[in-house]
Amino acid sequence: MAEGPSVEKLYKKFEAEPGFVLRAVHVGEVEGMVERRMREKGWTFPALLDPRSDVSRDYRITGHPETFLLDKKGNVVAVAIGARNWDRPEVADLIRRLIAE
């Protein structure tokens, strides 16, 4: 996961904020491999498995990685296809706005 380090920084920055939820969803990966990789990298953000691609179908995933930002009502407010640096000021500003809604 190329964006893992920046996702971890974003998670650490906001994990204690009420209203902030981050979930990484791994498609087509074996359970033990994901857990081991997360542990080896020192990443603490929650990672879920999607072995049957249910989440992929529900969100109509077109590429990997693909990131969705949702508001408190569960509405998709932004989509990013491809790896990103999530530890940028403009991302933090957007997260703060979504939390404040």
Secondary structure, 3 states (H helix, E strand, C coil): CCCHHHHHHHHHHHCCCCCCCCCEEEECCCHHHHHHHHHHHCCCCCEEEECCCHHHHHHCCCCCCEEEEECCCCCEEEEEECCCCCCCHHHHHHHHHHHHC
